[in-house]
Amino acid sequence: MLECANGSYYTGSTINLEKRILEHQNGEGANHTKKYLPIKLVYHEVFDRIDHAFYREKQIQGWSRKKKEALINNKHNILPQLSKNHTDFKKN
């Protein structure tokens, strides 16, 4: 996940992280990052399979800013609370 100069987050996937970051910094990345340079890497995960990485990319793209920031700040325990569709099932 990249943080852009305007404070927005960009989530993508790649098979070569260092190369892709350089491409984004040089304005050769996504349209969003081109508009808001410079960018900085704030979070990443490694996957053995590209389909798993792509699934995770799409999942995170659908998250709220607060939920992305919890992930970035390693606050995994509050991620369920920040889910838009999270339902609290209380036992009677």
N, CA, C and O atoms as a GROMACS GRO file, in nm:
protein
  368
    1MET      N    1   0.086  -0.116   0.000
    1MET     CA    2   0.000   0.000   0.000
    1MET      C    3   0.091   0.123   0.000
    1MET      O    4   0.188   0.132   0.075
    2LEU      N    5   0.057   0.216  -0.086
    2LEU     CA    6   0.134   0.338  -0.099
    2LEU      C    7   0.056   0.454  -0.040
    2LEU      O    8  -0.067   0.460  -0.051
    3GLU      N    9   0.127   0.546   0.022
    3GLU     CA   10   0.067   0.672   0.063
    3GLU      C   11   0.113   0.778  -0.036
    3GLU      O   12   0.232   0.794  -0.060
    4CYS      N   13   0.017   0.848  -0.093
    4CYS     CA   14   0.047   0.951  -0.192
    4CYS      C   15   0.069   1.086  -0.122
    4CYS      O   16   0.037   1.102  -0.005
    5ALA      N   17   0.123   1.180  -0.196
    5ALA     CA   18   0.155   1.312  -0.142
    5ALA      C   19   0.034   1.384  -0.086
    5ALA      O   20   0.047   1.469   0.003
    6ASN      N   21  -0.085   1.352  -0.136
    6ASN     CA   22  -0.207   1.418  -0.088
    6ASN      C   23  -0.267   1.344   0.033
    6ASN      O   24  -0.373   1.382   0.081
    7GLY      N   25  -0.199   1.240   0.081
    7GLY     CA   26  -0.246   1.164   0.197
    7GLY      C   27  -0.335   1.047   0.163
    7GLY      O   28  -0.374   0.972   0.253
    8SER      N   29  -0.369   1.029   0.037
    8SER     CA   30  -0.453   0.916  -0.003
    8SER      C   31  -0.369   0.788  -0.007
    8SER      O   32  -0.246   0.792  -0.013
    9TYR      N   33  -0.439   0.674  -0.005
    9TYR     CA   34  -0.373   0.545  -0.013
    9TYR      C   35  -0.404   0.479  -0.147
    9TYR      O   36  -0.514   0.490  -0.199
   10TYR      N   37  -0.303   0.412  -0.200
   10TYR     CA   38  -0.318   0.336  -0.324
   10TYR      C   39  -0.278   0.192  -0.294
   10TYR      O   40  -0.171   0.168  -0.237
   11THR      N   41  -0.362   0.098  -0.330
   11THR     CA   42  -0.334  -0.044  -0.308
   11THR      C   43  -0.322  -0.114  -0.442
   11THR      O   44  -0.409  -0.102  -0.528
   12GLY      N   45  -0.213  -0.186  -0.459
   12GLY     CA   46  -0.191  -0.260  -0.582
   12GLY      C   47  -0.116  -0.389  -0.554
   12GLY      O   48  -0.086  -0.420  -0.438
   13SER      N   49  -0.088  -0.464  -0.658
   13SER     CA   50  -0.010  -0.587  -0.642
   13SER      C   51   0.093  -0.594  -0.754
   13SER      O   52   0.075  -0.538  -0.861
   14THR      N   53   0.201  -0.665  -0.726
   14THR     CA   54   0.310  -0.676  -0.821
   14THR      C   55   0.393  -0.800  -0.790
   14THR      O   56   0.385  -0.854  -0.679
   15ILE      N   57   0.471  -0.845  -0.886
   15ILE     CA   58   0.563  -0.955  -0.860
   15ILE      C   59   0.704  -0.903  -0.828
   15ILE      O   60   0.792  -0.981  -0.791
   16ASN      N   61   0.725  -0.770  -0.843
   16ASN     CA   62   0.855  -0.710  -0.814
   16ASN      C   63   0.831  -0.576  -0.745
   16ASN      O   64   0.815  -0.473  -0.811
   17LEU      N   65   0.830  -0.577  -0.613
   17LEU     CA   66   0.793  -0.459  -0.535
   17LEU      C   67   0.887  -0.340  -0.558
   17LEU      O   68   0.840  -0.229  -0.584
   18GLU      N   69   1.016  -0.363  -0.551
   18GLU     CA   70   1.112  -0.252  -0.569
   18GLU      C   71   1.096  -0.185  -0.706
   18GLU      O   72   1.094  -0.063  -0.716
   19LYS      N   73   1.085  -0.267  -0.809
   19LYS     CA   74   1.069  -0.214  -0.946
   19LYS      C   75   0.940  -0.133  -0.957
   19LYS      O   76   0.939  -0.026  -1.016
   20ARG      N   77   0.832  -0.186  -0.900
   20ARG     CA   78   0.702  -0.119  -0.911
   20ARG      C   79   0.701   0.014  -0.836
   20ARG      O   80   0.641   0.110  -0.882
   21ILE      N   81   0.766   0.020  -0.721
   21ILE     CA   82   0.774   0.146  -0.647
   21ILE      C   83   0.849   0.250  -0.730
   21ILE      O   84   0.807   0.365  -0.738
   22LEU      N   85   0.958   0.210  -0.791
   22LEU     CA   86   1.034   0.302  -0.878
   22LEU      C   87   0.948   0.350  -0.995
   22LEU      O   88   0.953   0.468  -1.031
   23GLU      N   89   0.870   0.260  -1.053
   23GLU     CA   90   0.782   0.299  -1.164
   23GLU      C   91   0.681   0.404  -1.116
   23GLU      O   92   0.658   0.504  -1.184
   24HIS      N   93   0.622   0.380  -1.000
   24HIS     CA   94   0.527   0.479  -0.947
   24HIS      C   95   0.596   0.613  -0.923
   24HIS      O   96   0.542   0.717  -0.960
   25GLN      N   97   0.714   0.610  -0.861
   25GLN     CA   98   0.786   0.735  -0.831
   25GLN      C   99   0.822   0.811  -0.958
   25GLN      O  100   0.828   0.934  -0.958
   26ASN      N  101   0.846   0.738  -1.067
   26ASN     CA  102   0.882   0.800  -1.195
   26ASN      C  103   0.761   0.838  -1.279
   26ASN      O  104   0.776   0.878  -1.395
   27GLY      N  105   0.641   0.826  -1.222
   27GLY     CA  106   0.521   0.862  -1.295
   27GLY      C  107   0.475   0.759  -1.396
   27GLY      O  108   0.395   0.790  -1.485
   28GLU      N  109   0.525   0.636  -1.384
   28GLU     CA  110   0.490   0.529  -1.476
   28GLU      C  111   0.390   0.431  -1.415
   28GLU      O  112   0.364   0.324  -1.470
   29GLY      N  113   0.334   0.468  -1.301
   29GLY     CA  114   0.240   0.379  -1.233
   29GLY      C  115   0.097   0.413  -1.268
   29GLY      O  116   0.068   0.461  -1.377
   30ALA      N  117   0.010   0.388  -1.175
   30ALA     CA  118  -0.133   0.413  -1.192
   30ALA      C  119  -0.161   0.562  -1.207
   30ALA      O  120  -0.083   0.645  -1.160
   31ASN      N  121  -0.271   0.595  -1.271
   31ASN     CA  122  -0.309   0.735  -1.288
   31ASN      C  123  -0.318   0.808  -1.155
   31ASN      O  124  -0.279   0.925  -1.145
   32HIS      N  125  -0.369   0.739  -1.053
   32HIS     CA  126  -0.384   0.803  -0.922
   32HIS      C  127  -0.248   0.845  -0.866
   32HIS      O  128  -0.232   0.958  -0.819
   33THR      N  129  -0.151   0.755  -0.870
   33THR     CA  130  -0.021   0.789  -0.812
   33THR      C  131   0.052   0.893  -0.896
   33THR      O  132   0.130   0.972  -0.842
   34LYS      N  133   0.030   0.894  -1.026
   34LYS     CA  134   0.092   0.996  -1.112
   34LYS      C  135   0.053   1.137  -1.069
   34LYS      O  136   0.135   1.229  -1.074
   35LYS      N  137  -0.071   1.152  -1.027
   35LYS     CA  138  -0.123   1.284  -0.989
   35LYS      C  139  -0.074   1.330  -0.853
   35LYS      O  140  -0.072   1.450  -0.825
   36TYR      N  141  -0.033   1.236  -0.769
   36TYR     CA  142  -0.004   1.270  -0.629
   36TYR      C  143   0.134   1.223  -0.585
   36TYR      O  144   0.148   1.161  -0.480
   37LEU      N  145   0.234   1.252  -0.665
   37LEU     CA  146   0.372   1.219  -0.631
   37LEU      C  147   0.428   1.321  -0.532
   37LEU      O  148   0.383   1.436  -0.532
   38PRO      N  149   0.522   1.282  -0.449
   38PRO     CA  150   0.583   1.149  -0.440
   38PRO      C  151   0.496   1.054  -0.358
   38PRO      O  152   0.403   1.095  -0.288
   39ILE      N  153   0.529   0.928  -0.369
   39ILE     CA  154   0.459   0.824  -0.294
   39ILE      C  155   0.559   0.760  -0.197
   39ILE      O  156   0.680   0.772  -0.214
   40LYS      N  157   0.505   0.692  -0.096
   40LYS     CA  158   0.593   0.612  -0.009
   40LYS      C  159   0.521   0.483   0.027
   40LYS      O  160   0.400   0.480   0.045
   41LEU      N  161   0.598   0.377   0.038
   41LEU     CA  162   0.545   0.247   0.076
   41LEU      C  163   0.515   0.249   0.225
   41LEU      O  164   0.603   0.279   0.306
   42VAL      N  165   0.390   0.217   0.262
   42VAL     CA  166   0.353   0.218   0.403
   42VAL      C  167   0.314   0.079   0.454
   42VAL      O  168   0.309   0.057   0.575
   43TYR      N  169   0.288  -0.016   0.363
   43TYR     CA  170   0.250  -0.150   0.405
   43TYR      C  171   0.264  -0.246   0.287
   43TYR      O  172   0.238  -0.209   0.173
   44HIS      N  173   0.306  -0.368   0.316
   44HIS     CA  174   0.306  -0.470   0.212
   44HIS      C  175   0.295  -0.609   0.274
   44HIS      O  176   0.329  -0.630   0.390
   45GLU      N  177   0.247  -0.701   0.195
   45GLU     CA  178   0.238  -0.841   0.231
   45GLU      C  179   0.298  -0.922   0.116
   45GLU      O  180   0.302  -0.876   0.002
   46VAL      N  181   0.344  -1.041   0.148
   46VAL     CA  182   0.404  -1.130   0.048
   46VAL      C  183   0.317  -1.254   0.035
   46VAL      O  184   0.275  -1.313   0.135
   47PHE      N  185   0.290  -1.294  -0.089
   47PHE     CA  186   0.210  -1.412  -0.118
   47PHE      C  187   0.285  -1.505  -0.212
   47PHE      O  188   0.363  -1.460  -0.296
   48ASP      N  189   0.262  -1.634  -0.197
   48ASP     CA  190   0.323  -1.733  -0.286
   48ASP      C  191   0.253  -1.741  -0.420
   48ASP      O  192   0.312  -1.783  -0.519
   49ARG      N  193   0.126  -1.701  -0.422
   49ARG     CA  194   0.047  -1.711  -0.545
   49ARG      C  195  -0.010  -1.575  -0.582
   49ARG      O  196  -0.060  -1.503  -0.496
   50ILE      N  197  -0.003  -1.540  -0.710
   50ILE     CA  198  -0.050  -1.410  -0.757
   50ILE      C  199  -0.201  -1.396  -0.740
   50ILE      O  200  -0.251  -1.286  -0.715
   51ASP      N  201  -0.275  -1.506  -0.753
   51ASP     CA  202  -0.420  -1.496  -0.735
   51ASP      C  203  -0.456  -1.461  -0.590
   51ASP      O  204  -0.555  -1.391  -0.567
   52HIS      N  205  -0.378  -1.509  -0.495
   52HIS     CA  206  -0.402  -1.472  -0.355
   52HIS      C  207  -0.369  -1.324  -0.332
   52HIS      O  208  -0.441  -1.255  -0.260
   53ALA      N  209  -0.262  -1.278  -0.393
   53ALA     CA  210  -0.225  -1.137  -0.381
   53ALA      C  211  -0.331  -1.047  -0.444
   53ALA      O  212  -0.366  -0.943  -0.388
   54PHE      N  213  -0.383  -1.088  -0.559
   54PHE     CA  214  -0.485  -1.009  -0.626
   54PHE      C  215  -0.614  -1.006  -0.544
   54PHE      O  216  -0.679  -0.901  -0.536
   55TYR      N  217  -0.651  -1.117  -0.485
   55TYR     CA  218  -0.769  -1.122  -0.399
   55TYR      C  219  -0.754  -1.025  -0.281
   55TYR      O  220  -0.846  -0.951  -0.248
   56ARG      N  221  -0.636  -1.028  -0.218
   56ARG     CA  222  -0.609  -0.941  -0.102
   56ARG      C  223  -0.610  -0.794  -0.144
   56ARG      O  224  -0.662  -0.709  -0.072
   57GLU      N  225  -0.553  -0.764  -0.261
   57GLU     CA  226  -0.554  -0.628  -0.313
   57GLU      C  227  -0.698  -0.576  -0.324
   57GLU      O  228  -0.729  -0.467  -0.276
   58LYS      N  229  -0.784  -0.655  -0.386
   58LYS     CA  230  -0.924  -0.613  -0.404
   58LYS      C  231  -0.995  -0.600  -0.270
   58LYS      O  232  -1.078  -0.511  -0.252
   59GLN      N  233  -0.963  -0.686  -0.176
   59GLN     CA  234  -1.023  -0.680  -0.043
   59GLN      C  235  -0.986  -0.547   0.025
   59GLN      O  236  -1.074  -0.476   0.075
   60ILE      N  237  -0.859  -0.515   0.026
   60ILE     CA  238  -0.812  -0.392   0.093
   60ILE      C  239  -0.864  -0.269   0.022
   60ILE      O  240  -0.896  -0.169   0.087
   61GLN      N  241  -0.874  -0.272  -0.110
   61GLN     CA  242  -0.926  -0.157  -0.184
   61GLN      C  243  -1.067  -0.120  -0.139
   61GLN      O  244  -1.106  -0.003  -0.147
   62GLY      N  245  -1.143  -0.217  -0.093
   62GLY     CA  246  -1.279  -0.191  -0.049
   62GLY      C  247  -1.291  -0.142   0.094
   62GLY      O  248  -1.401  -0.113   0.141
   63TRP      N  249  -1.180  -0.134   0.163
   63TRP     CA  250  -1.181  -0.094   0.304
   63TRP      C  251  -1.187   0.057   0.321
   63TRP      O  252  -1.150   0.134   0.232
   64SER      N  253  -1.235   0.098   0.436
   64SER     CA  254  -1.236   0.239   0.473
   64SER      C  255  -1.094   0.286   0.503
   64SER      O  256  -1.004   0.204   0.525
   65ARG      N  257  -1.076   0.414   0.505
   65ARG     CA  258  -0.945   0.472   0.539
   65ARG      C  259  -0.902   0.429   0.679
   65ARG      O  260  -0.786   0.394   0.700
   66LYS      N  261  -0.995   0.432   0.775
   66LYS     CA  262  -0.962   0.393   0.912
   66LYS      C  263  -0.915   0.248   0.920
   66LYS      O  264  -0.823   0.216   0.994
   67LYS      N  265  -0.980   0.163   0.844
   67LYS     CA  266  -0.941   0.022   0.846
   67LYS      C  267  -0.804   0.002   0.782
   67LYS      O  268  -0.724  -0.076   0.831
   68LYS      N  269  -0.777   0.073   0.673
   68LYS     CA  270  -0.644   0.066   0.611
   68LYS      C  271  -0.537   0.114   0.708
   68LYS      O  272  -0.430   0.056   0.716
   69GLU      N  273  -0.566   0.220   0.780
   69GLU     CA  274  -0.468   0.274   0.876
   69GLU      C  275  -0.445   0.179   0.992
   69GLU      O  276  -0.334   0.170   1.044
   70ALA      N  277  -0.548   0.106   1.034
   70ALA     CA  278  -0.530   0.005   1.138
   70ALA      C  279  -0.436  -0.104   1.087
   70ALA      O  280  -0.350  -0.151   1.162
   71LEU      N  281  -0.452  -0.145   0.963
   71LEU     CA  282  -0.363  -0.245   0.903
   71LEU      C  283  -0.220  -0.192   0.895
   71LEU      O  284  -0.126  -0.262   0.933
   72ILE      N  285  -0.205  -0.072   0.848
   72ILE     CA  286  -0.072  -0.010   0.836
   72ILE      C  287  -0.004  -0.003   0.972
   72ILE      O  288   0.117  -0.026   0.984
   73ASN      N  289  -0.082   0.030   1.076
   73ASN     CA  290  -0.028   0.048   1.210
   73ASN      C  291  -0.028  -0.079   1.294
   73ASN      O  292  -0.011  -0.075   1.416
   74ASN      N  293  -0.047  -0.194   1.227
   74ASN     CA  294  -0.040  -0.324   1.291
   74ASN      C  295  -0.140  -0.339   1.406
   74ASN      O  296  -0.110  -0.400   1.509
   75LYS      N  297  -0.259  -0.283   1.388
   75LYS     CA  298  -0.366  -0.294   1.488
   75LYS      C  299  -0.471  -0.393   1.437
   75LYS      O  300  -0.588  -0.358   1.419
   76HIS      N  301  -0.426  -0.514   1.414
   76HIS     CA  302  -0.511  -0.618   1.358
   76HIS      C  303  -0.632  -0.650   1.446
   76HIS      O  304  -0.735  -0.694   1.396
   77ASN      N  305  -0.618  -0.628   1.576
   77ASN     CA  306  -0.726  -0.661   1.668
   77ASN      C  307  -0.850  -0.574   1.648
   77ASN      O  308  -0.960  -0.616   1.686
   78ILE      N  309  -0.837  -0.455   1.590
   78ILE     CA  310  -0.955  -0.369   1.571
   78ILE      C  311  -1.012  -0.376   1.428
   78ILE      O  312  -1.110  -0.309   1.399
   79LEU      N  313  -0.952  -0.454   1.341
   79LEU     CA  314  -1.001  -0.464   1.204
   79LEU      C  315  -1.148  -0.509   1.197
   79LEU      O  316  -1.224  -0.451   1.120
   80PRO      N  317  -1.189  -0.611   1.274
   80PRO     CA  318  -1.331  -0.650   1.265
   80PRO      C  319  -1.427  -0.538   1.306
   80PRO      O  320  -1.535  -0.525   1.248
   81GLN      N  321  -1.389  -0.457   1.403
   81GLN     CA  322  -1.474  -0.346   1.448
   81GLN      C  323  -1.489  -0.240   1.340
   81GLN      O  324  -1.588  -0.167   1.336
   82LEU      N  325  -1.391  -0.231   1.252
   82LEU     CA  326  -1.391  -0.128   1.148
   82LEU      C  327  -1.455  -0.176   1.018
   82LEU      O  328  -1.464  -0.100   0.921
   83SER      N  329  -1.500  -0.300   1.015
   83SER     CA  330  -1.564  -0.353   0.896
   83SER      C  331  -1.700  -0.288   0.875
   83SER      O  332  -1.778  -0.276   0.969
   84LYS      N  333  -1.728  -0.245   0.754
   84LYS     CA  334  -1.857  -0.185   0.721
   84LYS      C  335  -1.971  -0.282   0.746
   84LYS      O  336  -2.079  -0.242   0.790
   85ASN      N  337  -1.948  -0.410   0.718
   85ASN     CA  338  -2.053  -0.510   0.728
   85ASN      C  339  -2.044  -0.593   0.856
   85ASN      O  340  -2.112  -0.695   0.869
   86HIS      N  341  -1.962  -0.548   0.949
   86HIS     CA  342  -1.945  -0.622   1.073
   86HIS      C  343  -2.073  -0.616   1.156
   86HIS      O  344  -2.128  -0.509   1.178
   87THR      N  345  -2.118  -0.731   1.201
   87THR     CA  346  -2.238  -0.740   1.284
   87THR      C  347  -2.198  -0.798   1.419
   87THR      O  348  -2.129  -0.900   1.427
   88ASP      N  349  -2.243  -0.732   1.524
   88ASP     CA  350  -2.213  -0.778   1.658
   88ASP      C  351  -2.325  -0.874   1.701
   88ASP      O  352  -2.438  -0.831   1.728
   89PHE      N  353  -2.292  -1.003   1.708
   89PHE     CA  354  -2.390  -1.102   1.750
   89PHE      C  355  -2.377  -1.120   1.900
   89PHE      O  356  -2.280  -1.178   1.948
   90LYS      N  357  -2.475  -1.071   1.974
   90LYS     CA  358  -2.473  -1.082   2.120
   90LYS      C  359  -2.557  -1.202   2.163
   90LYS      O  360  -2.664  -1.228   2.109
   91LYS      N  361  -2.506  -1.273   2.259
   91LYS     CA  362  -2.580  -1.386   2.313
   91LYS      C  363  -2.679  -1.334   2.416
   91LYS      O  364  -2.645  -1.249   2.498
   92ASN      N  365  -2.801  -1.386   2.411
   92ASN     CA  366  -2.904  -1.347   2.508
   92ASN      C  367  -2.895  -1.429   2.633
   92ASN      O  368  -2.974  -1.410   2.725
   0.00000   0.00000   0.00000
